[in-house]
Amino acid sequence: MGRLLAIDYGRKRCGIAVTDSLRIVATALATVPSGELIKFLKDYIGREQVDEIIVGLPKTLAGEASDSMRYITPAINRLKKELPGMPVVFYDERFTSTLAHRAMIDSGVRKMERRNKDAIDRMAAVIILNGYLESRSYNG
């Protein structure tokens, strides 16, 4: 069984998280510049078995796709073209950045580290992946 990999896609950088090979635990992997995402993923998938990529789907409070889909959709279309046969699914990411920041506060991370946007992006990817794992455990 391969890992699941989640991406918190941003205009400047992407937070990336992966599961262990048994798909039990999600951990932060990296933060990479958005322009280097495909290269990073190809390198990683060349070393590790990944069965599915989960991409955070930004939505408004009303549940509609957010404005940021303008730059996410073309990037994910390129990703699908560069990694043919790799399943890529979207998962609702509402509030993940806020939840990531809150989780950092709750776990005692110092204020200077909480300002580190790379760390917040990685944590948001972990939250996306954990949510996806939980939704699958209830749905079969």
Chimera marker file (.cmm) of the C-alpha trace (Angstrom):
<marker_set name="trace">
<marker id="1" x="0.000" y="0.000" z="0.000" r="1" g="1" b="0" radius="0.5"/>
<marker id="2" x="1.382" y="3.388" z="-0.969" r="1" g="1" b="0" radius="0.5"/>
<marker id="3" x="1.314" y="6.663" z="0.856" r="1" g="1" b="0" radius="0.5"/>
<marker id="4" x="-1.239" y="9.421" z="0.437" r="1" g="1" b="0" radius="0.5"/>
<marker id="5" x="0.184" y="12.882" z="-0.173" r="1" g="1" b="0" radius="0.5"/>
<marker id="6" x="-1.614" y="16.167" z="0.469" r="1" g="1" b="0" radius="0.5"/>
<marker id="7" x="-0.895" y="19.607" z="-0.935" r="1" g="1" b="0" radius="0.5"/>
<marker id="8" x="-1.932" y="22.941" z="0.529" r="1" g="1" b="0" radius="0.5"/>
<marker id="9" x="-1.458" y="24.877" z="-2.713" r="1" g="1" b="0" radius="0.5"/>
<marker id="10" x="-0.608" y="28.540" z="-2.484" r="1" g="1" b="0" radius="0.5"/>
<marker id="11" x="0.350" y="31.170" z="-4.993" r="1" g="1" b="0" radius="0.5"/>
<marker id="12" x="3.915" y="31.405" z="-3.602" r="1" g="1" b="0" radius="0.5"/>
<marker id="13" x="4.483" y="28.094" z="-1.853" r="1" g="1" b="0" radius="0.5"/>
<marker id="14" x="2.886" y="24.722" z="-1.175" r="1" g="1" b="0" radius="0.5"/>
<marker id="15" x="2.735" y="22.826" z="2.082" r="1" g="1" b="0" radius="0.5"/>
<marker id="16" x="3.079" y="19.085" z="1.633" r="1" g="1" b="0" radius="0.5"/>
<marker id="17" x="2.151" y="16.262" z="4.005" r="1" g="1" b="0" radius="0.5"/>
<marker id="18" x="2.249" y="12.483" z="3.631" r="1" g="1" b="0" radius="0.5"/>
<marker id="19" x="0.939" y="9.448" z="5.430" r="1" g="1" b="0" radius="0.5"/>
<marker id="20" x="3.015" y="6.535" z="6.565" r="1" g="1" b="0" radius="0.5"/>
<marker id="21" x="2.806" y="3.483" z="4.288" r="1" g="1" b="0" radius="0.5"/>
<marker id="22" x="-0.078" y="2.073" z="6.369" r="1" g="1" b="0" radius="0.5"/>
<marker id="23" x="-1.988" y="5.361" z="5.996" r="1" g="1" b="0" radius="0.5"/>
<marker id="24" x="-2.419" y="5.799" z="9.730" r="1" g="1" b="0" radius="0.5"/>
<marker id="25" x="-0.457" y="8.950" z="10.513" r="1" g="1" b="0" radius="0.5"/>
<marker id="26" x="-0.144" y="12.157" z="8.503" r="1" g="1" b="0" radius="0.5"/>
<marker id="27" x="3.074" y="14.134" z="8.933" r="1" g="1" b="0" radius="0.5"/>
<marker id="28" x="4.437" y="17.334" z="7.466" r="1" g="1" b="0" radius="0.5"/>
<marker id="29" x="6.916" y="16.680" z="4.681" r="1" g="1" b="0" radius="0.5"/>
<marker id="30" x="8.017" y="19.983" z="3.179" r="1" g="1" b="0" radius="0.5"/>
<marker id="31" x="7.171" y="23.439" z="1.965" r="1" g="1" b="0" radius="0.5"/>
<marker id="32" x="8.214" y="24.075" z="-1.623" r="1" g="1" b="0" radius="0.5"/>
<marker id="33" x="7.919" y="27.074" z="-3.920" r="1" g="1" b="0" radius="0.5"/>
<marker id="34" x="4.838" y="26.623" z="-6.110" r="1" g="1" b="0" radius="0.5"/>
<marker id="35" x="6.939" y="26.783" z="-9.268" r="1" g="1" b="0" radius="0.5"/>
<marker id="36" x="9.005" y="23.800" z="-8.061" r="1" g="1" b="0" radius="0.5"/>
<marker id="37" x="6.079" y="21.634" z="-6.959" r="1" g="1" b="0" radius="0.5"/>
<marker id="38" x="5.993" y="19.263" z="-9.936" r="1" g="1" b="0" radius="0.5"/>
<marker id="39" x="9.745" y="18.626" z="-9.819" r="1" g="1" b="0" radius="0.5"/>
<marker id="40" x="9.568" y="18.008" z="-6.069" r="1" g="1" b="0" radius="0.5"/>
<marker id="41" x="6.657" y="15.577" z="-6.470" r="1" g="1" b="0" radius="0.5"/>
<marker id="42" x="8.325" y="13.678" z="-9.317" r="1" g="1" b="0" radius="0.5"/>
<marker id="43" x="11.482" y="13.282" z="-7.226" r="1" g="1" b="0" radius="0.5"/>
<marker id="44" x="9.526" y="12.184" z="-4.155" r="1" g="1" b="0" radius="0.5"/>
<marker id="45" x="7.303" y="9.751" z="-6.071" r="1" g="1" b="0" radius="0.5"/>
<marker id="46" x="10.452" y="8.331" z="-7.658" r="1" g="1" b="0" radius="0.5"/>
<marker id="47" x="11.665" y="7.363" z="-4.154" r="1" g="1" b="0" radius="0.5"/>
<marker id="48" x="8.385" y="6.556" z="-2.367" r="1" g="1" b="0" radius="0.5"/>
<marker id="49" x="5.223" y="4.807" z="-3.473" r="1" g="1" b="0" radius="0.5"/>
<marker id="50" x="2.371" y="7.314" z="-3.534" r="1" g="1" b="0" radius="0.5"/>
<marker id="51" x="-1.093" y="6.048" z="-4.461" r="1" g="1" b="0" radius="0.5"/>
<marker id="52" x="-3.048" y="9.298" z="-4.413" r="1" g="1" b="0" radius="0.5"/>
<marker id="53" x="-2.557" y="13.051" z="-4.195" r="1" g="1" b="0" radius="0.5"/>
<marker id="54" x="-5.048" y="15.121" z="-2.244" r="1" g="1" b="0" radius="0.5"/>
<marker id="55" x="-5.209" y="18.841" z="-2.984" r="1" g="1" b="0" radius="0.5"/>
<marker id="56" x="-6.835" y="21.320" z="-0.648" r="1" g="1" b="0" radius="0.5"/>
<marker id="57" x="-9.948" y="22.787" z="-2.263" r="1" g="1" b="0" radius="0.5"/>
<marker id="58" x="-10.451" y="26.355" z="-1.103" r="1" g="1" b="0" radius="0.5"/>
<marker id="59" x="-14.114" y="27.237" z="-0.630" r="1" g="1" b="0" radius="0.5"/>
<marker id="60" x="-15.977" y="30.267" z="0.579" r="1" g="1" b="0" radius="0.5"/>
<marker id="61" x="-18.094" y="30.181" z="3.712" r="1" g="1" b="0" radius="0.5"/>
<marker id="62" x="-21.081" y="29.613" z="1.410" r="1" g="1" b="0" radius="0.5"/>
<marker id="63" x="-19.422" y="26.429" z="0.094" r="1" g="1" b="0" radius="0.5"/>
<marker id="64" x="-18.578" y="27.792" z="-3.353" r="1" g="1" b="0" radius="0.5"/>
<marker id="65" x="-15.146" y="27.503" z="-4.952" r="1" g="1" b="0" radius="0.5"/>
<marker id="66" x="-13.013" y="30.446" z="-3.871" r="1" g="1" b="0" radius="0.5"/>
<marker id="67" x="-11.349" y="32.993" z="-6.105" r="1" g="1" b="0" radius="0.5"/>
<marker id="68" x="-7.970" y="31.286" z="-5.672" r="1" g="1" b="0" radius="0.5"/>
<marker id="69" x="-9.145" y="28.414" z="-7.898" r="1" g="1" b="0" radius="0.5"/>
<marker id="70" x="-8.078" y="30.656" z="-10.823" r="1" g="1" b="0" radius="0.5"/>
<marker id="71" x="-4.441" y="29.767" z="-10.194" r="1" g="1" b="0" radius="0.5"/>
<marker id="72" x="-4.920" y="26.375" z="-8.526" r="1" g="1" b="0" radius="0.5"/>
<marker id="73" x="-6.849" y="24.766" z="-11.401" r="1" g="1" b="0" radius="0.5"/>
<marker id="74" x="-4.165" y="25.381" z="-14.079" r="1" g="1" b="0" radius="0.5"/>
<marker id="75" x="-1.429" y="24.180" z="-11.707" r="1" g="1" b="0" radius="0.5"/>
<marker id="76" x="-3.291" y="20.970" z="-10.870" r="1" g="1" b="0" radius="0.5"/>
<marker id="77" x="-4.057" y="20.381" z="-14.556" r="1" g="1" b="0" radius="0.5"/>
<marker id="78" x="-0.294" y="20.591" z="-15.239" r="1" g="1" b="0" radius="0.5"/>
<marker id="79" x="0.328" y="18.212" z="-12.349" r="1" g="1" b="0" radius="0.5"/>
<marker id="80" x="-2.143" y="15.688" z="-13.793" r="1" g="1" b="0" radius="0.5"/>
<marker id="81" x="-0.450" y="15.951" z="-17.195" r="1" g="1" b="0" radius="0.5"/>
<marker id="82" x="3.038" y="15.467" z="-15.705" r="1" g="1" b="0" radius="0.5"/>
<marker id="83" x="1.944" y="12.533" z="-13.511" r="1" g="1" b="0" radius="0.5"/>
<marker id="84" x="-0.464" y="10.582" z="-15.724" r="1" g="1" b="0" radius="0.5"/>
<marker id="85" x="-2.251" y="7.764" z="-13.952" r="1" g="1" b="0" radius="0.5"/>
<marker id="86" x="-1.794" y="9.352" z="-10.505" r="1" g="1" b="0" radius="0.5"/>
<marker id="87" x="-5.192" y="9.940" z="-8.910" r="1" g="1" b="0" radius="0.5"/>
<marker id="88" x="-5.562" y="13.585" z="-7.833" r="1" g="1" b="0" radius="0.5"/>
<marker id="89" x="-8.568" y="14.520" z="-5.713" r="1" g="1" b="0" radius="0.5"/>
<marker id="90" x="-9.697" y="17.751" z="-4.100" r="1" g="1" b="0" radius="0.5"/>
<marker id="91" x="-10.647" y="17.927" z="-0.431" r="1" g="1" b="0" radius="0.5"/>
<marker id="92" x="-12.323" y="20.879" z="1.294" r="1" g="1" b="0" radius="0.5"/>
<marker id="93" x="-9.680" y="23.002" z="3.003" r="1" g="1" b="0" radius="0.5"/>
<marker id="94" x="-11.831" y="25.672" z="4.612" r="1" g="1" b="0" radius="0.5"/>
<marker id="95" x="-10.231" y="27.023" z="7.774" r="1" g="1" b="0" radius="0.5"/>
<marker id="96" x="-7.062" y="24.884" z="7.503" r="1" g="1" b="0" radius="0.5"/>
<marker id="97" x="-4.695" y="27.852" z="7.864" r="1" g="1" b="0" radius="0.5"/>
<marker id="98" x="-6.637" y="29.063" z="10.902" r="1" g="1" b="0" radius="0.5"/>
<marker id="99" x="-6.686" y="25.545" z="12.353" r="1" g="1" b="0" radius="0.5"/>
<marker id="100" x="-2.955" y="25.186" z="11.674" r="1" g="1" b="0" radius="0.5"/>
<marker id="101" x="-2.203" y="28.411" z="13.507" r="1" g="1" b="0" radius="0.5"/>
<marker id="102" x="-4.436" y="27.365" z="16.411" r="1" g="1" b="0" radius="0.5"/>
<marker id="103" x="-2.780" y="23.932" z="16.585" r="1" g="1" b="0" radius="0.5"/>
<marker id="104" x="0.625" y="25.579" z="16.760" r="1" g="1" b="0" radius="0.5"/>
<marker id="105" x="-0.528" y="27.788" z="19.649" r="1" g="1" b="0" radius="0.5"/>
<marker id="106" x="-2.085" y="24.837" z="21.466" r="1" g="1" b="0" radius="0.5"/>
<marker id="107" x="1.081" y="22.774" z="21.127" r="1" g="1" b="0" radius="0.5"/>
<marker id="108" x="3.227" y="25.520" z="22.635" r="1" g="1" b="0" radius="0.5"/>
<marker id="109" x="5.015" y="26.724" z="19.503" r="1" g="1" b="0" radius="0.5"/>
<marker id="110" x="6.662" y="30.087" z="20.189" r="1" g="1" b="0" radius="0.5"/>
<marker id="111" x="5.323" y="33.237" z="18.573" r="1" g="1" b="0" radius="0.5"/>
<marker id="112" x="8.300" y="33.666" z="16.202" r="1" g="1" b="0" radius="0.5"/>
<marker id="113" x="7.851" y="30.143" z="14.804" r="1" g="1" b="0" radius="0.5"/>
<marker id="114" x="4.094" y="30.717" z="14.399" r="1" g="1" b="0" radius="0.5"/>
<marker id="115" x="4.941" y="33.599" z="12.080" r="1" g="1" b="0" radius="0.5"/>
<marker id="116" x="6.817" y="31.160" z="9.850" r="1" g="1" b="0" radius="0.5"/>
<marker id="117" x="4.449" y="30.781" z="6.905" r="1" g="1" b="0" radius="0.5"/>
<marker id="118" x="6.289" y="27.652" z="5.724" r="1" g="1" b="0" radius="0.5"/>
<marker id="119" x="5.416" y="25.913" z="8.996" r="1" g="1" b="0" radius="0.5"/>
<marker id="120" x="1.775" y="27.024" z="8.731" r="1" g="1" b="0" radius="0.5"/>
<marker id="121" x="1.574" y="25.713" z="5.149" r="1" g="1" b="0" radius="0.5"/>
<marker id="122" x="2.989" y="22.328" z="6.195" r="1" g="1" b="0" radius="0.5"/>
<marker id="123" x="0.582" y="22.134" z="9.138" r="1" g="1" b="0" radius="0.5"/>
<marker id="124" x="-2.350" y="23.058" z="6.853" r="1" g="1" b="0" radius="0.5"/>
<marker id="125" x="-1.376" y="20.164" z="4.538" r="1" g="1" b="0" radius="0.5"/>
<marker id="126" x="-1.368" y="17.813" z="7.555" r="1" g="1" b="0" radius="0.5"/>
<marker id="127" x="-4.841" y="19.044" z="8.532" r="1" g="1" b="0" radius="0.5"/>
<marker id="128" x="-6.119" y="18.503" z="4.975" r="1" g="1" b="0" radius="0.5"/>
<marker id="129" x="-4.678" y="14.983" z="4.941" r="1" g="1" b="0" radius="0.5"/>
<marker id="130" x="-6.043" y="14.112" z="8.383" r="1" g="1" b="0" radius="0.5"/>
<marker id="131" x="-9.492" y="15.338" z="7.345" r="1" g="1" b="0" radius="0.5"/>
<marker id="132" x="-9.320" y="13.250" z="4.189" r="1" g="1" b="0" radius="0.5"/>
<marker id="133" x="-8.248" y="10.165" z="6.164" r="1" g="1" b="0" radius="0.5"/>
<marker id="134" x="-11.086" y="10.658" z="8.658" r="1" g="1" b="0" radius="0.5"/>
<marker id="135" x="-13.654" y="11.113" z="5.883" r="1" g="1" b="0" radius="0.5"/>
<marker id="136" x="-12.541" y="7.862" z="4.250" r="1" g="1" b="0" radius="0.5"/>
<marker id="137" x="-12.619" y="5.896" z="7.492" r="1" g="1" b="0" radius="0.5"/>
<marker id="138" x="-16.286" y="6.817" z="7.966" r="1" g="1" b="0" radius="0.5"/>
<marker id="139" x="-17.217" y="6.301" z="4.329" r="1" g="1" b="0" radius="0.5"/>
<marker id="140" x="-15.631" y="2.944" z="3.803" r="1" g="1" b="0" radius="0.5"/>
<link id1="1" id2="2" r="1" g="1" b="0" radius="0.2"/>
<link id1="2" id2="3" r="1" g="1" b="0" radius="0.2"/>
<link id1="3" id2="4" r="1" g="1" b="0" radius="0.2"/>
<link id1="4" id2="5" r="1" g="1" b="0" radius="0.2"/>
<link id1="5" id2="6" r="1" g="1" b="0" radius="0.2"/>
<link id1="6" id2="7" r="1" g="1" b="0" radius="0.2"/>
<link id1="7" id2="8" r="1" g="1" b="0" radius="0.2"/>
<link id1="8" id2="9" r="1" g="1" b="0" radius="0.2"/>
<link id1="9" id2="10" r="1" g="1" b="0" radius="0.2"/>
<link id1="10" id2="11" r="1" g="1" b="0" radius="0.2"/>
<link id1="11" id2="12" r="1" g="1" b="0" radius="0.2"/>
<link id1="12" id2="13" r="1" g="1" b="0" radius="0.2"/>
<link id1="13" id2="14" r="1" g="1" b="0" radius="0.2"/>
<link id1="14" id2="15" r="1" g="1" b="0" radius="0.2"/>
<link id1="15" id2="16" r="1" g="1" b="0" radius="0.2"/>
<link id1="16" id2="17" r="1" g="1" b="0" radius="0.2"/>
<link id1="17" id2="18" r="1" g="1" b="0" radius="0.2"/>
<link id1="18" id2="19" r="1" g="1" b="0" radius="0.2"/>
<link id1="19" id2="20" r="1" g="1" b="0" radius="0.2"/>
<link id1="20" id2="21" r="1" g="1" b="0" radius="0.2"/>
<link id1="21" id2="22" r="1" g="1" b="0" radius="0.2"/>
<link id1="22" id2="23" r="1" g="1" b="0" radius="0.2"/>
<link id1="23" id2="24" r="1" g="1" b="0" radius="0.2"/>
<link id1="24" id2="25" r="1" g="1" b="0" radius="0.2"/>
<link id1="25" id2="26" r="1" g="1" b="0" radius="0.2"/>
<link id1="26" id2="27" r="1" g="1" b="0" radius="0.2"/>
<link id1="27" id2="28" r="1" g="1" b="0" radius="0.2"/>
<link id1="28" id2="29" r="1" g="1" b="0" radius="0.2"/>
<link id1="29" id2="30" r="1" g="1" b="0" radius="0.2"/>
<link id1="30" id2="31" r="1" g="1" b="0" radius="0.2"/>
<link id1="31" id2="32" r="1" g="1" b="0" radius="0.2"/>
<link id1="32" id2="33" r="1" g="1" b="0" radius="0.2"/>
<link id1="33" id2="34" r="1" g="1" b="0" radius="0.2"/>
<link id1="34" id2="35" r="1" g="1" b="0" radius="0.2"/>
<link id1="35" id2="36" r="1" g="1" b="0" radius="0.2"/>
<link id1="36" id2="37" r="1" g="1" b="0" radius="0.2"/>
<link id1="37" id2="38" r="1" g="1" b="0" radius="0.2"/>
<link id1="38" id2="39" r="1" g="1" b="0" radius="0.2"/>
<link id1="39" id2="40" r="1" g="1" b="0" radius="0.2"/>
<link id1="40" id2="41" r="1" g="1" b="0" radius="0.2"/>
<link id1="41" id2="42" r="1" g="1" b="0" radius="0.2"/>
<link id1="42" id2="43" r="1" g="1" b="0" radius="0.2"/>
<link id1="43" id2="44" r="1" g="1" b="0" radius="0.2"/>
<link id1="44" id2="45" r="1" g="1" b="0" radius="0.2"/>
<link id1="45" id2="46" r="1" g="1" b="0" radius="0.2"/>
<link id1="46" id2="47" r="1" g="1" b="0" radius="0.2"/>
<link id1="47" id2="48" r="1" g="1" b="0" radius="0.2"/>
<link id1="48" id2="49" r="1" g="1" b="0" radius="0.2"/>
<link id1="49" id2="50" r="1" g="1" b="0" radius="0.2"/>
<link id1="50" id2="51" r="1" g="1" b="0" radius="0.2"/>
<link id1="51" id2="52" r="1" g="1" b="0" radius="0.2"/>
<link id1="52" id2="53" r="1" g="1" b="0" radius="0.2"/>
<link id1="53" id2="54" r="1" g="1" b="0" radius="0.2"/>
<link id1="54" id2="55" r="1" g="1" b="0" radius="0.2"/>
<link id1="55" id2="56" r="1" g="1" b="0" radius="0.2"/>
<link id1="56" id2="57" r="1" g="1" b="0" radius="0.2"/>
<link id1="57" id2="58" r="1" g="1" b="0" radius="0.2"/>
<link id1="58" id2="59" r="1" g="1" b="0" radius="0.2"/>
<link id1="59" id2="60" r="1" g="1" b="0" radius="0.2"/>
<link id1="60" id2="61" r="1" g="1" b="0" radius="0.2"/>
<link id1="61" id2="62" r="1" g="1" b="0" radius="0.2"/>
<link id1="62" id2="63" r="1" g="1" b="0" radius="0.2"/>
<link id1="63" id2="64" r="1" g="1" b="0" radius="0.2"/>
<link id1="64" id2="65" r="1" g="1" b="0" radius="0.2"/>
<link id1="65" id2="66" r="1" g="1" b="0" radius="0.2"/>
<link id1="66" id2="67" r="1" g="1" b="0" radius="0.2"/>
<link id1="67" id2="68" r="1" g="1" b="0" radius="0.2"/>
<link id1="68" id2="69" r="1" g="1" b="0" radius="0.2"/>
<link id1="69" id2="70" r="1" g="1" b="0" radius="0.2"/>
<link id1="70" id2="71" r="1" g="1" b="0" radius="0.2"/>
<link id1="71" id2="72" r="1" g="1" b="0" radius="0.2"/>
<link id1="72" id2="73" r="1" g="1" b="0" radius="0.2"/>
<link id1="73" id2="74" r="1" g="1" b="0" radius="0.2"/>
<link id1="74" id2="75" r="1" g="1" b="0" radius="0.2"/>
<link id1="75" id2="76" r="1" g="1" b="0" radius="0.2"/>
<link id1="76" id2="77" r="1" g="1" b="0" radius="0.2"/>
<link id1="77" id2="78" r="1" g="1" b="0" radius="0.2"/>
<link id1="78" id2="79" r="1" g="1" b="0" radius="0.2"/>
<link id1="79" id2="80" r="1" g="1" b="0" radius="0.2"/>
<link id1="80" id2="81" r="1" g="1" b="0" radius="0.2"/>
<link id1="81" id2="82" r="1" g="1" b="0" radius="0.2"/>
<link id1="82" id2="83" r="1" g="1" b="0" radius="0.2"/>
<link id1="83" id2="84" r="1" g="1" b="0" radius="0.2"/>
<link id1="84" id2="85" r="1" g="1" b="0" radius="0.2"/>
<link id1="85" id2="86" r="1" g="1" b="0" radius="0.2"/>
<link id1="86" id2="87" r="1" g="1" b="0" radius="0.2"/>
<link id1="87" id2="88" r="1" g="1" b="0" radius="0.2"/>
<link id1="88" id2="89" r="1" g="1" b="0" radius="0.2"/>
<link id1="89" id2="90" r="1" g="1" b="0" radius="0.2"/>
<link id1="90" id2="91" r="1" g="1" b="0" radius="0.2"/>
<link id1="91" id2="92" r="1" g="1" b="0" radius="0.2"/>
<link id1="92" id2="93" r="1" g="1" b="0" radius="0.2"/>
<link id1="93" id2="94" r="1" g="1" b="0" radius="0.2"/>
<link id1="94" id2="95" r="1" g="1" b="0" radius="0.2"/>
<link id1="95" id2="96" r="1" g="1" b="0" radius="0.2"/>
<link id1="96" id2="97" r="1" g="1" b="0" radius="0.2"/>
<link id1="97" id2="98" r="1" g="1" b="0" radius="0.2"/>
<link id1="98" id2="99" r="1" g="1" b="0" radius="0.2"/>
<link id1="99" id2="100" r="1" g="1" b="0" radius="0.2"/>
<link id1="100" id2="101" r="1" g="1" b="0" radius="0.2"/>
<link id1="101" id2="102" r="1" g="1" b="0" radius="0.2"/>
<link id1="102" id2="103" r="1" g="1" b="0" radius="0.2"/>
<link id1="103" id2="104" r="1" g="1" b="0" radius="0.2"/>
<link id1="104" id2="105" r="1" g="1" b="0" radius="0.2"/>
<link id1="105" id2="106" r="1" g="1" b="0" radius="0.2"/>
<link id1="106" id2="107" r="1" g="1" b="0" radius="0.2"/>
<link id1="107" id2="108" r="1" g="1" b="0" radius="0.2"/>
<link id1="108" id2="109" r="1" g="1" b="0" radius="0.2"/>
<link id1="109" id2="110" r="1" g="1" b="0" radius="0.2"/>
<link id1="110" id2="111" r="1" g="1" b="0" radius="0.2"/>
<link id1="111" id2="112" r="1" g="1" b="0" radius="0.2"/>
<link id1="112" id2="113" r="1" g="1" b="0" radius="0.2"/>
<link id1="113" id2="114" r="1" g="1" b="0" radius="0.2"/>
<link id1="114" id2="115" r="1" g="1" b="0" radius="0.2"/>
<link id1="115" id2="116" r="1" g="1" b="0" radius="0.2"/>
<link id1="116" id2="117" r="1" g="1" b="0" radius="0.2"/>
<link id1="117" id2="118" r="1" g="1" b="0" radius="0.2"/>
<link id1="118" id2="119" r="1" g="1" b="0" radius="0.2"/>
<link id1="119" id2="120" r="1" g="1" b="0" radius="0.2"/>
<link id1="120" id2="121" r="1" g="1" b="0" radius="0.2"/>
<link id1="121" id2="122" r="1" g="1" b="0" radius="0.2"/>
<link id1="122" id2="123" r="1" g="1" b="0" radius="0.2"/>
<link id1="123" id2="124" r="1" g="1" b="0" radius="0.2"/>
<link id1="124" id2="125" r="1" g="1" b="0" radius="0.2"/>
<link id1="125" id2="126" r="1" g="1" b="0" radius="0.2"/>
<link id1="126" id2="127" r="1" g="1" b="0" radius="0.2"/>
<link id1="127" id2="128" r="1" g="1" b="0" radius="0.2"/>
<link id1="128" id2="129" r="1" g="1" b="0" radius="0.2"/>
<link id1="129" id2="130" r="1" g="1" b="0" radius="0.2"/>
<link id1="130" id2="131" r="1" g="1" b="0" radius="0.2"/>
<link id1="131" id2="132" r="1" g="1" b="0" radius="0.2"/>
<link id1="132" id2="133" r="1" g="1" b="0" radius="0.2"/>
<link id1="133" id2="134" r="1" g="1" b="0" radius="0.2"/>
<link id1="134" id2="135" r="1" g="1" b="0" radius="0.2"/>
<link id1="135" id2="136" r="1" g="1" b="0" radius="0.2"/>
<link id1="136" id2="137" r="1" g="1" b="0" radius="0.2"/>
<link id1="137" id2="138" r="1" g="1" b="0" radius="0.2"/>
<link id1="138" id2="139" r="1" g="1" b="0" radius="0.2"/>
<link id1="139" id2="140" r="1" g="1" b="0" radius="0.2"/>
</marker_set>
